[in-house]
Amino acid sequence: MSKSMTTKITPQPGILDIELYVGGKAPAQGVANSVKLSSNENPHGPSKAAREAYRAQADFLAVYPSSDHGALRAAIADVHDIPAENIICGNGSDEIISFLCNAYAGIGDEVLFTEHGFAMYRICAQIAGATPVEVPENNRVTDVDALIAGITENTKIIFVANPNNPTGTFVDSSELARLAAAIPQQCLLVLDSAYAEYVEGYDGGASLVTAFDNVVMTRTFSKVYGLGGLRVGWAYAPQAVIDVLARMRGPFNVNVAALAAAEAAISDREYLDKCLIENKKWSNYLVTELNALGIQCDPTFANFVLARFASEEEANAAERALAENGLIIRKVGSYNLPQCLRITVGKGVDCQRIISVLRQFQEARA
């Protein structure tokens, strides 16, 4: 094929305008005791049961996985007390977010989310040809009134991450119910509940899916269950939405080992509780110590904290200081938070190292 011919191959309008998603940095090479705290992964990894289930699939890798994900959907349904027929599984919840945008939004439509909302909302909207629309938050907290005010006749999807990434903030279920009741019927409300397990007593919005015919809840195994490398997500949705999404997904979109590990992980409540207890202990430690250092930090409802510095320059300098000490965290300028750093709650020793380095950083700048 000649070079002149290849230059005529062009993507659909708007695709090249999409800014690539940038994941958290990996541990620095050549730095002693380097640790990755940039992607909100569970520092304790998956449960023993999940690891064993994964290994047990080694002899069956030639066989296609279940196309209906029946065993995993049944396990999810049992844990969350929701009907299995209203559950769909995906290659991470990102895939389901992409399905939703491609199914329900297109050219001339709008996809609504908050100013510090997850980057994939914008990207998936643009891939679908829709217009992404941001509304303000209220001190880094989702503002339901702003979302309601942002709805137009062209709004087809509203995404709300709760708890929110990268802010770690949370709005209670009554506010989400108020939003669900206010949106028009042609608009889909998607509650991205990737971090819901970290909020005691919160159902991730499942009760709203049951109550409304235009609400969807997405969840993931990548965070508290420690299966980020396997990419398993799921959604609970009204039957009409499930029927649409089922037509869009590949028949074998979740691999056999991932299905087995996720089924074992969600059934291991004892391990989940241990991870939640550790996260609560050390997230409280980070918030308390950061504020004591004069680095502003809101209470968090997730497995990360958002450290707010006086300026972008100071945040960049702090990020460099942490990296030089083998602590890899996340800059969030792309989330309209250039003066902030997002720090995953690691193991206790990692959290103590974070505070020690930042204490030295503050003292050096005093």
KESE-791743 format. One record per residue (C-alpha): residue number from 1; residue in one letter; chain; x negated, y negated, z. Coordinates in nm, 4 decimals. Layout:
// residues N
KOLTI   pos   code   unit          x          y          z
KOLTI   NUM      a      A          X          Y          Z
...
***
This chain:
// residues 366
KOLTI   pos   code   unit          x          y          z
KOLTI     1      m      A     0.0000     0.0000     0.0000
KOLTI     2      s      A    -0.1414    -0.3380    -0.0949
KOLTI     3      k      A    -0.1934    -0.6211     0.1484
KOLTI     4      s      A     0.0441    -0.8450    -0.0471
KOLTI     5      m      A     0.3248    -0.5937    -0.0012
KOLTI     6      t      A     0.2810    -0.5647     0.3754
KOLTI     7      t      A     0.3115    -0.9416     0.4215
KOLTI     8      k      A     0.6702    -0.9195     0.2915
KOLTI     9      i      A     0.7746    -0.6964     0.5808
KOLTI    10      t      A     0.9286    -0.9270     0.8406
KOLTI    11      p      A     1.1274    -0.8681     1.1590
KOLTI    12      q      A     1.4732    -1.0014     1.2254
KOLTI    13      p      A     1.4962    -1.3770     1.2994
KOLTI    14      g      A     1.3918    -1.4655     1.6533
KOLTI    15      i      A     1.1916    -1.1497     1.7292
KOLTI    16      l      A     0.8556    -1.3238     1.6974
KOLTI    17      d      A     0.9802    -1.5966     1.9341
KOLTI    18      i      A     0.9964    -1.3452     2.2186
KOLTI    19      e      A     0.7240    -1.3808     2.4792
KOLTI    20      l      A     0.5769    -1.0413     2.5591
KOLTI    21      y      A     0.6524    -0.9006     2.9026
KOLTI    22      v      A     0.3379    -0.9059     3.1145
KOLTI    23      g      A     0.3206    -0.6401     3.3843
KOLTI    24      g      A     0.1290    -0.6606     3.7077
KOLTI    25      k      A    -0.2479    -0.6369     3.6819
KOLTI    26      a      A    -0.4216    -0.3101     3.7593
KOLTI    27      p      A    -0.6905    -0.2788     4.0303
KOLTI    28      a      A    -1.0106    -0.4625     3.9475
KOLTI    29      q      A    -1.2913    -0.2444     3.8185
KOLTI    30      g      A    -1.6118    -0.2531     4.0188
KOLTI    31      v      A    -1.4526    -0.4103     4.3257
KOLTI    32      a      A    -1.4755    -0.2049     4.6439
KOLTI    33      n      A    -1.1479    -0.0976     4.8046
KOLTI    34      s      A    -0.9450    -0.2454     4.5200
KOLTI    35      v      A    -0.5697    -0.2115     4.5636
KOLTI    36      k      A    -0.2832    -0.2982     4.3289
KOLTI    37      l      A    -0.0138    -0.5094     4.4927
KOLTI    38      s      A     0.1244    -0.6628     4.1746
KOLTI    39      s      A     0.4075    -0.4360     4.0579
KOLTI    40      n      A     0.6202    -0.3672     4.3676
KOLTI    41      e      A     0.5339     0.0009     4.3702
KOLTI    42      n      A     0.5843     0.2141     4.6797
KOLTI    43      p      A     0.2351     0.2294     4.8396
KOLTI    44      h      A     0.3198     0.5688     4.9891
KOLTI    45      g      A     0.4076     0.7210     4.6526
KOLTI    46      p      A     0.6864     0.9733     4.5944
KOLTI    47      s      A     0.8003     1.2266     4.8514
KOLTI    48      k      A     0.6430     1.5686     4.8763
KOLTI    49      a      A     0.9682     1.7175     4.7480
KOLTI    50      a      A     0.9570     1.4966     4.4381
KOLTI    51      r      A     0.5934     1.5868     4.3688
KOLTI    52      e      A     0.6652     1.9568     4.4029
KOLTI    53      a      A     0.9684     1.9313     4.1744
KOLTI    54      y      A     0.7538     1.7549     3.9160
KOLTI    55      r      A     0.4795     2.0194     3.9298
KOLTI    56      a      A     0.7351     2.2986     3.9008
KOLTI    57      q      A     0.8239     2.1795     3.5508
KOLTI    58      a      A     0.4735     2.2456     3.4149
KOLTI    59      d      A     0.5767     2.5849     3.2743
KOLTI    60      f      A     0.8824     2.4421     3.0981
KOLTI    61      l      A     0.7387     2.1523     2.9011
KOLTI    62      a      A     0.8217     2.3170     2.5679
KOLTI    63      v      A     1.1916     2.3066     2.6485
KOLTI    64      y      A     1.4034     1.9988     2.5855
KOLTI    65      p      A     1.5547     1.8408     2.8966
KOLTI    66      s      A     1.9240     1.8427     2.9722
KOLTI    67      s      A     2.0945     1.6024     2.7352
KOLTI    68      d      A     2.3698     1.5130     2.9822
KOLTI    69      h      A     2.1430     1.4729     3.2887
KOLTI    70      g      A     2.4128     1.6618     3.4756
KOLTI    71      a      A     2.2129     1.7744     3.7794
KOLTI    72      l      A     2.0658     1.4303     3.8446
KOLTI    73      r      A     2.3981     1.2558     3.7950
KOLTI    74      a      A     2.5589     1.4974     4.0404
KOLTI    75      a      A     2.2866     1.4262     4.2985
KOLTI    76      i      A     2.3271     1.0497     4.2536
KOLTI    77      a      A     2.7044     1.0819     4.2811
KOLTI    78      d      A     2.6738     1.2820     4.6019
KOLTI    79      v      A     2.4382     1.0333     4.7696
KOLTI    80      h      A     2.6308     0.7219     4.6665
KOLTI    81      d      A     2.9836     0.8670     4.6787
KOLTI    82      i      A     3.0697     0.7637     4.3244
KOLTI    83      p      A     3.2017     0.9734     4.0342
KOLTI    84      a      A     2.9335     1.1464     3.8287
KOLTI    85      e      A     3.1222     1.0834     3.5060
KOLTI    86      n      A     3.0685     0.7103     3.5553
KOLTI    87      i      A     2.6892     0.7422     3.5794
KOLTI    88      i      A     2.4416     0.7165     3.2931
KOLTI    89      c      A     2.0664     0.7721     3.3208
KOLTI    90      g      A     1.7951     0.5903     3.1320
KOLTI    91      n      A     1.4225     0.5672     3.0759
KOLTI    92      g      A     1.4006     0.3167     3.3583
KOLTI    93      s      A     1.6785     0.0681     3.4274
KOLTI    94      d      A     1.5127    -0.1546     3.1645
KOLTI    95      e      A     1.6427     0.0797     2.8961
KOLTI    96      i      A     1.9970     0.0455     3.0273
KOLTI    97      i      A     1.9627    -0.3344     3.0371
KOLTI    98      s      A     1.8551    -0.3177     2.6723
KOLTI    99      f      A     2.1525    -0.0948     2.5869
KOLTI   100      l      A     2.3910    -0.3420     2.7490
KOLTI   101      c      A     2.2531    -0.6393     2.5572
KOLTI   102      n      A     2.2571    -0.4590     2.2256
KOLTI   103      a      A     2.6059    -0.3242     2.2844
KOLTI   104      y      A     2.7781    -0.6370     2.4122
KOLTI   105      a      A     2.5802    -0.9408     2.2948
KOLTI   106      g      A     2.4647    -1.0598     1.9548
KOLTI   107      i      A     2.4232    -1.3613     1.7335
KOLTI   108      g      A     2.6336    -1.6501     1.8655
KOLTI   109      d      A     2.6751    -1.4901     2.2091
KOLTI   110      e      A     2.5167    -1.6031     2.5350
KOLTI   111      v      A     2.3509    -1.4008     2.8114
KOLTI   112      l      A     2.3520    -1.5800     3.1456
KOLTI   113      f      A     2.1072    -1.5417     3.4354
KOLTI   114      t      A     1.9373    -1.7510     3.7028
KOLTI   115      e      A     1.6207    -1.9556     3.6613
KOLTI   116      h      A     1.3975    -1.7083     3.8461
KOLTI   117      g      A     1.5712    -1.3986     3.7133
KOLTI   118      f      A     1.3947    -1.0840     3.5911
KOLTI   119      a      A     1.2082    -1.1462     3.2630
KOLTI   120      m      A     1.3728    -0.8561     3.0802
KOLTI   121      y      A     1.7100    -1.0332     3.0779
KOLTI   122      r      A     1.5748    -1.2985     2.8433
KOLTI   123      i      A     1.3749    -1.0533     2.6355
KOLTI   124      c      A     1.6625    -0.8090     2.5868
KOLTI   125      a      A     1.9025    -1.0918     2.5017
KOLTI   126      q      A     1.6639    -1.2202     2.2354
KOLTI   127      i      A     1.6119    -0.8725     2.0894
KOLTI   128      a      A     1.9889    -0.8446     2.0534
KOLTI   129      g      A     2.0007    -1.1814     1.8775
KOLTI   130      a      A     2.1886    -1.3488     2.1625
KOLTI   131      t      A     2.1043    -1.6799     2.3281
KOLTI   132      p      A     1.9538    -1.6571     2.6781
KOLTI   133      v      A     2.0903    -1.9192     2.9185
KOLTI   134      e      A     1.9385    -2.0057     3.2588
KOLTI   135      v      A     2.1222    -2.1711     3.5461
KOLTI   136      p      A     1.9592    -2.3183     3.8595
KOLTI   137      e      A     1.9138    -2.1323     4.1839
KOLTI   138      n      A     1.9620    -2.2883     4.5264
KOLTI   139      n      A     1.6225    -2.2816     4.6994
KOLTI   140      r      A     1.5315    -1.9584     4.5194
KOLTI   141      v      A     1.8684    -1.7968     4.6023
KOLTI   142      t      A     2.1233    -1.7015     4.3375
KOLTI   143      d      A     2.3823    -1.9806     4.3122
KOLTI   144      v      A     2.7197    -1.8267     4.2307
KOLTI   145      d      A     2.8759    -2.1667     4.1653
KOLTI   146      a      A     2.6032    -2.2458     3.9118
KOLTI   147      l      A     2.6670    -1.9160     3.7353
KOLTI   148      i      A     3.0406    -1.9787     3.7223
KOLTI   149      a      A     2.9814    -2.3304     3.5893
KOLTI   150      g      A     2.7464    -2.1889     3.3243
KOLTI   151      i      A     3.0083    -1.9600     3.1717
KOLTI   152      t      A     3.1313    -2.0609     2.8265
KOLTI   153      e      A     3.3541    -1.8977     2.5694
KOLTI   154      n      A     3.0354    -1.7464     2.4235
KOLTI   155      t      A     2.9151    -1.5836     2.7459
KOLTI   156      k      A     2.9171    -1.2065     2.7085
KOLTI   157      i      A     2.6863    -1.0842     2.9871
KOLTI   158      i      A     2.5838    -1.2230     3.3259
KOLTI   159      f      A     2.2823    -1.0638     3.4939
KOLTI   160      v      A     2.2351    -1.0959     3.8700
KOLTI   161      a      A     1.9408    -0.9289     4.0404
KOLTI   162      n      A     2.0246    -0.8743     4.4059
KOLTI   163      p      A     1.7854    -0.8719     4.5860
KOLTI   164      n      A     1.6242    -1.0958     4.3305
KOLTI   165      n      A     1.2849    -1.0409     4.1698
KOLTI   166      p      A     1.0501    -1.2279     4.2124
KOLTI   167      t      A     1.2003    -1.4318     4.4973
KOLTI   168      g      A     1.3051    -1.1478     4.7289
KOLTI   169      t      A     1.6211    -1.3376     4.8234
KOLTI   170      f      A     1.9699    -1.1912     4.8604
KOLTI   171      v      A     2.3336    -1.2972     4.8360
KOLTI   172      d      A     2.5984    -1.1062     5.0255
KOLTI   173      s      A     2.8703    -0.8948     4.8712
KOLTI   174      s      A     3.1423    -1.1541     4.9288
KOLTI   175      e      A     2.9603    -1.3965     4.6991
KOLTI   176      l      A     2.9238    -1.1306     4.4310
KOLTI   177      a      A     3.2937    -1.0496     4.4642
KOLTI   178      r      A     3.3742    -1.4178     4.4172
KOLTI   179      l      A     3.1674    -1.4188     4.0993
KOLTI   180      a      A     3.3288    -1.1005     3.9685
KOLTI   181      a      A     3.6748    -1.2464     4.0256
KOLTI   182      a      A     3.5863    -1.5694     3.8441
KOLTI   183      i      A     3.4443    -1.4385     3.5177
KOLTI   184      p      A     3.6601    -1.3919     3.2082
KOLTI   185      q      A     3.7557    -1.0431     3.0943
KOLTI   186      q      A     3.5398    -1.0574     2.7812
KOLTI   187      c      A     3.2315    -1.1080     2.9998
KOLTI   188      l      A     3.0335    -0.8271     3.1608
KOLTI   189      l      A     2.8771    -0.8796     3.5055
KOLTI   190      v      A     2.5637    -0.6674     3.5490
KOLTI   191      l      A     2.4345    -0.6293     3.9046
KOLTI   192      d      A     2.0685    -0.5321     3.8855
KOLTI   193      s      A     2.0178    -0.3530     4.2156
KOLTI   194      a      A     1.6634    -0.2235     4.1741
KOLTI   195      y      A     1.5822    -0.3187     4.5342
KOLTI   196      a      A     1.9188    -0.2432     4.6949
KOLTI   197      e      A     1.7828     0.0339     4.9169
KOLTI   198      y      A     1.5823    -0.2230     5.1126
KOLTI   199      v      A     1.9008    -0.3962     5.2352
KOLTI   200      e      A     2.0641    -0.1981     5.5135
KOLTI   201      g      A     2.4317    -0.1338     5.4517
KOLTI   202      y      A     2.4321    -0.2760     5.0981
KOLTI   203      d      A     2.5877    -0.0573     4.8289
KOLTI   204      g      A     2.4198    -0.2400     4.5420
KOLTI   205      g      A     2.7547    -0.3587     4.4123
KOLTI   206      a      A     2.9057    -0.0131     4.3662
KOLTI   207      s      A     3.2327    -0.1175     4.5302
KOLTI   208      l      A     3.2670    -0.4001     4.2781
KOLTI   209      v      A     3.2205    -0.1589     3.9884
KOLTI   210      t      A     3.5028     0.0463     4.1348
KOLTI   211      a      A     3.7241    -0.2593     4.1771
KOLTI   212      f      A     3.6657    -0.4344     3.8433
KOLTI   213      d      A     3.6634    -0.3060     3.4863
KOLTI   214      n      A     3.3883    -0.5440     3.3726
KOLTI   215      v      A     3.1179    -0.4908     3.6368
KOLTI   216      v      A     2.8128    -0.2649     3.5979
KOLTI   217      m      A     2.5497    -0.1723     3.8575
KOLTI   218      t      A     2.1974    -0.0697     3.7522
KOLTI   219      r      A     1.9523     0.1122     3.9807
KOLTI   220      t      A     1.6012     0.2561     3.9568
KOLTI   221      f      A     1.3749     0.5270     4.0958
KOLTI   222      s      A     1.0682     0.3094     4.0337
KOLTI   223      k      A     1.0646     0.1203     4.3630
KOLTI   224      v      A     1.1438     0.2808     4.6973
KOLTI   225      y      A     1.1440     0.6333     4.5494
KOLTI   226      g      A     0.7902     0.5877     4.4161
KOLTI   227      l      A     0.8548     0.7178     4.0636
KOLTI   228      g      A     0.7557     0.4149     3.8574
KOLTI   229      g      A     0.5292     0.6255     3.6378
KOLTI   230      l      A     0.8158     0.8537     3.5346
KOLTI   231      r      A     1.0595     0.5785     3.4301
KOLTI   232      v      A     1.3993     0.6868     3.5603
KOLTI   233      g      A     1.6903     0.4474     3.6013
KOLTI   234      w      A     2.0645     0.4774     3.6122
KOLTI   235      a      A     2.3845     0.2785     3.5990
KOLTI   236      y      A     2.7303     0.3081     3.7487
KOLTI   237      a      A     2.9891     0.1581     3.5172
KOLTI   238      p      A     3.3552     0.1702     3.4129
KOLTI   239      q      A     3.4352     0.4599     3.1805
KOLTI   240      a      A     3.4781     0.2347     2.8773
KOLTI   241      v      A     3.1244     0.1017     2.9235
KOLTI   242      i      A     2.9808     0.4488     2.9838
KOLTI   243      d      A     3.1393     0.5663     2.6578
KOLTI   244      v      A     2.9654     0.2852     2.4698
KOLTI   245      l      A     2.6238     0.3309     2.6307
KOLTI   246      a      A     2.6348     0.7080     2.5798
KOLTI   247      r      A     2.6537     0.6450     2.2060
KOLTI   248      m      A     2.3411     0.4306     2.2175
KOLTI   249      r      A     2.0973     0.6383     2.4177
KOLTI   250      g      A     1.8818     0.9096     2.2685
KOLTI   251      p      A     1.9982     1.2606     2.3597
KOLTI   252      f      A     1.6737     1.3326     2.5480
KOLTI   253      n      A     1.5830     0.9851     2.6732
KOLTI   254      v      A     1.4732     1.1075     3.0196
KOLTI   255      n      A     1.2110     1.3811     3.0278
KOLTI   256      v      A     1.2493     1.7104     3.2110
KOLTI   257      a      A     0.9870     1.6440     3.4795
KOLTI   258      a      A     1.1306     1.2990     3.5519
KOLTI   259      l      A     1.4799     1.4396     3.5920
KOLTI   260      a      A     1.3592     1.7057     3.8362
KOLTI   261      a      A     1.1494     1.4648     4.0420
KOLTI   262      a      A     1.4277     1.2071     4.0628
KOLTI   263      e      A     1.6804     1.4693     4.1745
KOLTI   264      a      A     1.4470     1.5815     4.4525
KOLTI   265      a      A     1.3618     1.2238     4.5500
KOLTI   266      i      A     1.7178     1.1022     4.5952
KOLTI   267      s      A     1.8006     1.4061     4.8080
KOLTI   268      d      A     1.5090     1.3474     5.0492
KOLTI   269      r      A     1.6708     1.1002     5.2871
KOLTI   270      e      A     1.4150     1.1563     5.5641
KOLTI   271      y      A     1.1280     1.0375     5.3442
KOLTI   272      l      A     1.3310     0.7424     5.2182
KOLTI   273      d      A     1.4005     0.6294     5.5737
KOLTI   274      k      A     1.0289     0.6482     5.6622
KOLTI   275      c      A     0.9399     0.4307     5.3645
KOLTI   276      l      A     1.2077     0.1766     5.4543
KOLTI   277      i      A     1.0883     0.1563     5.8157
KOLTI   278      e      A     0.7284     0.0972     5.7052
KOLTI   279      n      A     0.8336    -0.1631     5.4504
KOLTI   280      k      A     1.0409    -0.3521     5.7065
KOLTI   281      k      A     0.7560    -0.3562     5.9563
KOLTI   282      w      A     0.4951    -0.4870     5.7156
KOLTI   283      s      A     0.7171    -0.7216     5.5163
KOLTI   284      n      A     0.8080    -0.8942     5.8447
KOLTI   285      y      A     0.4375    -0.9094     5.9270
KOLTI   286      l      A     0.3515    -1.0749     5.5965
KOLTI   287      v      A     0.6322    -1.3310     5.6172
KOLTI   288      t      A     0.5425    -1.4225     5.9769
KOLTI   289      e      A     0.1687    -1.4455     5.9165
KOLTI   290      l      A     0.1968    -1.6367     5.5887
KOLTI   291      n      A     0.4182    -1.8981     5.7504
KOLTI   292      a      A     0.1762    -1.9204     6.0428
KOLTI   293      l      A    -0.1010    -1.9997     5.7945
KOLTI   294      g      A     0.1064    -2.2819     5.6477
KOLTI   295      i      A     0.1873    -2.0812     5.3339
KOLTI   296      q      A     0.5642    -2.1000     5.2959
KOLTI   297      c      A     0.7426    -1.7695     5.2584
KOLTI   298      d      A     1.1143    -1.6931     5.2675
KOLTI   299      p      A     1.2451    -1.3850     5.4502
KOLTI   300      t      A     1.2419    -1.0992     5.2008
KOLTI   301      f      A     1.5043    -0.8357     5.1265
KOLTI   302      a      A     1.2758    -0.6284     4.9050
KOLTI   303      n      A     0.9316    -0.4668     4.9058
KOLTI   304      f      A     0.7420    -0.7837     4.8205
KOLTI   305      v      A     0.7046    -1.1388     4.9465
KOLTI   306      l      A     0.6830    -1.4661     4.7558
KOLTI   307      a      A     0.4055    -1.6874     4.8919
KOLTI   308      r      A     0.4552    -2.0557     4.8074
KOLTI   309      f      A     0.1519    -2.2831     4.7904
KOLTI   310      a      A     0.1274    -2.6616     4.7713
KOLTI   311      s      A     0.0418    -2.6590     4.4003
KOLTI   312      e      A    -0.0279    -2.4363     4.1010
KOLTI   313      e      A    -0.3984    -2.5097     4.1424
KOLTI   314      e      A    -0.3937    -2.3851     4.5010
KOLTI   315      a      A    -0.1982    -2.0731     4.4053
KOLTI   316      n      A    -0.4474    -1.9918     4.1286
KOLTI   317      a      A    -0.7382    -2.0406     4.3663
KOLTI   318      a      A    -0.5747    -1.8109     4.6233
KOLTI   319      e      A    -0.5149    -1.5479     4.3556
KOLTI   320      r      A    -0.8836    -1.5591     4.2617
KOLTI   321      a      A    -0.9896    -1.5273     4.6247
KOLTI   322      l      A    -0.7676    -1.2233     4.6699
KOLTI   323      a      A    -0.8912    -1.0635     4.3452
KOLTI   324      e      A    -1.2544    -1.1123     4.4478
KOLTI   325      n      A    -1.1703    -0.9092     4.7572
KOLTI   326      g      A    -1.0045    -0.6322     4.5567
KOLTI   327      l      A    -0.6453    -0.7418     4.6247
KOLTI   328      i      A    -0.4501    -0.7611     4.2987
KOLTI   329      i      A    -0.1244    -0.9560     4.3284
KOLTI   330      r      A     0.1132    -1.1186     4.0768
KOLTI   331      k      A     0.1119    -1.4753     3.9479
KOLTI   332      v      A     0.4675    -1.5766     3.8616
KOLTI   333      g      A     0.4319    -1.8898     3.6542
KOLTI   334      s      A     0.6350    -1.7197     3.3798
KOLTI   335      y      A     0.9253    -1.7104     3.6258
KOLTI   336      n      A     0.9222    -2.0904     3.6668
KOLTI   337      l      A     0.7247    -2.0483     3.9896
KOLTI   338      p      A     0.3715    -2.1630     3.9006
KOLTI   339      q      A     0.2875    -2.2534     4.2614
KOLTI   340      c      A     0.3782    -1.9063     4.3899
KOLTI   341      l      A     0.2236    -1.5620     4.4196
KOLTI   342      r      A     0.4255    -1.2424     4.4512
KOLTI   343      i      A     0.2669    -0.9893     4.6840
KOLTI   344      t      A     0.3832    -0.6298     4.7065
KOLTI   345      v      A     0.4181    -0.4962     5.0605
KOLTI   346      g      A     0.1400    -0.2390     5.0708
KOLTI   347      k      A     0.0224    -0.0128     5.3482
KOLTI   348      g      A    -0.0485    -0.1769     5.6827
KOLTI   349      v      A    -0.4215    -0.2074     5.6199
KOLTI   350      d      A    -0.3536    -0.3762     5.2845
KOLTI   351      c      A    -0.1200    -0.6304     5.4416
KOLTI   352      q      A    -0.3783    -0.7084     5.7083
KOLTI   353      r      A    -0.6436    -0.7578     5.4389
KOLTI   354      i      A    -0.4127    -0.9987     5.2540
KOLTI   355      i      A    -0.3710    -1.2147     5.5627
KOLTI   356      s      A    -0.7406    -1.1995     5.6504
KOLTI   357      v      A    -0.8454    -1.3193     5.3038
KOLTI   358      l      A    -0.5833    -1.5935     5.2932
KOLTI   359      r      A    -0.6824    -1.7089     5.6407
KOLTI   360      q      A    -1.0414    -1.7475     5.5230
KOLTI   361      f      A    -0.9155    -1.9183     5.2079
KOLTI   362      q      A    -0.7148    -2.1716     5.4091
KOLTI   363      e      A    -1.0024    -2.2379     5.6457
KOLTI   364      a      A    -1.2418    -2.2981     5.3562
KOLTI   365      r      A    -1.0065    -2.5560     5.2049
KOLTI   366      a      A    -0.9348    -2.7355     5.5316
***
